[in-house]
Amino acid sequence: MALVSRRTARARILDLLTWADAILAPAAPGPAPRGLHATGTPILSRPWQLLDLPVVTIPGHRDPHGMPLGLQLVGHPHRVGRLLGIARRAEEAISIRRAEESAC
């Protein structure tokens, strides 16, 4: 039963990705933990791993304490290059926005 559910879910997501370039989702339920001892919980990436889909995590905005809020972009397995390009452009756009906000 679990394998049937996985196949069904994967087919639905792949169908969505025939007309969408990527899915944007949070990478974690909250900001990154302080320090270098941990990277936070991977719980929000588990569904994509289960469905065997490529995911790129990029830094999003920051919380009030300056800790990064990660975003993940999920793509079609046959268009990984496109996914990486989208991730690069998204990261650049976020960096520009962050610089503009800092200048104010």
Secondary structure, 3 states (H helix, E strand, C coil): CHHHHHHHHHHHHHHHCCCCCCEEEECCCCCCCCCCCCCCCCCCCHHHHHCCCCEEEEEEEECCCCCEEEEEEECCCCCHHHHHHHHHHHHHHHHHHHHHHHHC
